Amino acid sequence: MAIILLFNIRRGSERNYKQQEHSNPHRSCIALSLGHYPIDHNRLKEGPVTFLGPKGIYIGVGGNLAHPQFGPPRATLEAALRDLERRGSHLERLSPWYRSSPIPASDQPWYLNAVARIATSLPADALLARLHAVEEAFGRVRSVANAARTIDLDLLDFRGEVAAGGPGKATLPHPRLSGRAFVLRPLADLAPDWRHPVSGISIDALVAALPPNQLIERL
């Protein structure tokens, strides 16, 4: 009985999300999900590869400030991904890059965003600590919430694990990924069959339900 009830809840949630598709500019998720993108370890270029399946480790990559050494956000973020590899995490795939407006709306520069799929032998909490170490190495300063930044590395999904988090521990999946166009749009390109580990809702339905005022463009 519990299994049937959970199935009905998920089916009802999917139906509610799909009812919002026709009035939402983010409904083009399927059109964007045309391929997958390998890491060229020299230049981090995109290109079609064989699908690996949705149960991977996904991190969000973003920033909107230039770095004094590496330059504009894309060069900075690509350097950070290479540094993450040097620290022992293998980058398997990288989504296309996107430009997105600040959330909440402000006069900050627009952000550059992507999602990467990585492989690591670390557990989730240790990986989160490694992401924070890379951020610190690239000058991330944590001040007020939603402040402009040179780099942001978020652990979005760790092989579908669910965890409540806490000091020094990962909250899984990332608690705000379901409402962020700058996460869901590149994630849809990278893993079109991905489903939310808690709700089971598909990536297409989540994209269709995004608020239409989140401005984003694929580069």
C-alpha positions in Angstrom: 0.0 0.0 0.0 2.8 2.4 0.9 4.5 1.8 -2.5 1.3 2.5 -4.4 0.7 5.7 -2.4 4.3 6.9 -3.2 3.8 6.2 -6.9 0.5 8.1 -6.9 2.2 11.1 -5.1 5.0 11.2 -7.7 2.6 10.8 -10.6 0.5 13.7 -9.2 3.6 15.8 -8.7 4.6 15.2 -12.3 1.1 16.2 -13.5 1.2 19.4 -11.6 4.6 20.4 -13.0 3.6 19.6 -16.6 0.5 21.9 -16.3 2.9 24.8 -16.0 5.0 24.1 -19.2 3.1 26.1 -21.7 3.6 29.4 -19.9 7.2 28.9 -18.9 10.2 29.8 -21.0 12.2 27.0 -19.4 10.1 24.3 -21.0 12.7 23.9 -23.8 14.6 21.4 -21.6 14.1 18.5 -24.1 15.4 20.6 -27.0 18.6 21.4 -25.0 19.3 17.7 -24.0 21.0 16.9 -27.3 24.2 15.2 -26.1 26.8 14.8 -23.4 30.1 16.6 -23.0 33.5 15.0 -22.2 36.4 16.7 -20.5 39.3 17.6 -22.7 42.0 17.8 -20.0 43.8 20.6 -21.8 41.0 23.0 -22.7 37.8 21.4 -21.2 36.0 21.4 -24.5 32.5 19.9 -25.0 31.7 17.1 -27.4 29.3 14.1 -27.8 30.1 11.0 -25.7 28.5 7.8 -24.6 25.7 8.2 -22.0 26.8 7.0 -18.5 23.4 7.0 -16.8 22.0 9.3 -14.1 23.5 7.8 -10.9 26.6 10.0 -10.8 28.2 12.7 -8.8 27.2 16.2 -10.0 28.6 19.5 -9.0 27.4 23.0 -9.9 30.1 25.4 -11.1 29.6 29.2 -11.1 30.9 32.7 -10.6 30.5 36.3 -11.7 33.7 38.1 -10.8 37.1 38.1 -12.5 40.0 36.5 -10.8 43.2 38.6 -10.4 45.3 35.7 -11.8 43.1 33.7 -14.0 41.0 36.4 -15.5 37.3 36.3 -16.4 34.9 33.8 -14.8 35.1 31.0 -17.5 38.9 30.9 -17.4 38.8 30.9 -13.6 36.2 28.1 -13.4 38.1 26.0 -15.9 41.3 26.4 -13.9 39.4 25.4 -10.8 38.1 22.2 -12.5 41.7 21.4 -13.4 42.8 22.0 -9.8 40.0 19.7 -8.6 41.4 17.0 -10.9 44.9 17.6 -9.5 43.5 16.9 -6.1 42.3 13.4 -7.2 38.8 13.8 -8.5 38.3 12.7 -12.2 36.2 15.0 -14.3 34.0 12.8 -16.5 31.7 15.3 -18.3 31.1 19.0 -18.5 27.8 20.6 -19.6 27.6 23.6 -21.9 28.1 27.0 -20.3 25.2 29.3 -19.4 24.9 33.0 -18.5 22.3 33.6 -15.8 20.9 36.7 -14.0 21.6 37.0 -10.2 19.1 35.5 -7.8 17.6 37.4 -6.1 17.7 40.2 -8.8 20.4 42.8 -8.2 22.9 45.0 -10.1 25.6 42.3 -9.8 27.2 41.0 -13.1 25.5 38.0 -14.6 26.8 34.6 -13.6 28.6 32.0 -15.7 27.4 28.5 -14.8 27.9 24.8 -15.8 27.4 21.4 -14.2 30.2 18.8 -14.1 30.0 15.1 -13.5 33.0 13.8 -11.6 34.3 10.5 -10.2 36.0 10.2 -6.8 36.8 7.6 -4.2 35.9 10.1 -1.5 32.6 9.9 0.5 30.3 12.9 0.1 31.4 14.8 3.2 35.1 14.6 2.2 34.3 15.6 -1.3 32.4 18.7 0.0 35.5 19.6 2.0 37.6 19.3 -1.1 35.3 21.6 -3.0 35.5 24.1 -0.3 39.3 23.8 -0.4 39.4 24.6 -4.1 37.1 27.5 -3.5 39.4 28.9 -0.9 42.4 28.4 -3.1 40.7 30.5 -5.8 39.9 33.3 -3.5 36.3 32.6 -2.5 35.4 34.9 0.4 32.1 34.0 2.2 30.4 37.2 3.4 26.7 37.9 3.1 24.3 35.5 1.4 24.1 35.8 -2.4 27.1 38.0 -2.6 29.1 38.3 -5.9 31.9 35.7 -6.1 34.8 34.5 -8.1 33.9 30.8 -7.7 31.1 28.6 -6.4 31.3 24.8 -6.3 28.1 23.1 -5.1 27.7 19.4 -4.5 24.3 18.8 -6.2 23.9 15.1 -6.2 26.1 12.3 -4.9 25.0 9.0 -6.6 21.4 9.6 -5.5 22.2 9.7 -1.8 19.9 11.5 0.6 21.5 13.2 3.7 20.3 15.8 6.2 23.7 17.5 6.4 25.0 19.5 9.4 28.3 21.2 10.3 30.9 19.9 7.9 28.5 17.5 6.3 26.8 17.5 2.9 23.1 18.1 2.5 22.0 15.7 -0.3 20.6 16.4 -2.8 21.4 20.1 -2.7 18.4 21.7 -1.0 17.9 24.5 -3.5 18.7 22.8 -6.8 15.0 22.2 -7.7 14.3 25.9 -8.1 17.4 27.1 -9.9 17.5 27.5 -13.6 21.2 27.8 -13.6 21.5 24.3 -12.1 18.7 22.5 -13.8 19.3 23.7 -17.4 22.9 22.5 -17.6 22.1 19.4 -15.6 19.4 18.6 -18.1 22.0 18.7 -20.9 24.3 16.5 -19.0 21.9 13.9 -17.6 18.5 14.1 -19.4 17.3 11.0 -17.5 18.1 12.4 -14.1 15.4 12.4 -11.4 15.3 14.1 -8.1 16.5 11.5 -5.5 13.8 12.4 -3.0 10.7 13.3 -5.1 11.5 11.1 -8.1 10.4 14.0 -10.3 12.1 14.1 -13.7 14.5 16.8 -14.8 12.2 17.8 -17.6 9.3 18.4 -15.2 11.6 20.3 -12.8 12.8 22.6 -15.6 9.2 23.2 -16.8 8.2 24.3 -13.3 11.0 26.9 -13.0 9.9 30.5 -12.3 9.8 32.3 -15.6 11.6 35.3 -14.2 14.9 33.4 -13.9 16.8 34.7 -17.0 19.3 32.4 -18.5 20.9 31.8 -21.8 23.1 29.0 -23.2 26.4 30.1 -24.6 
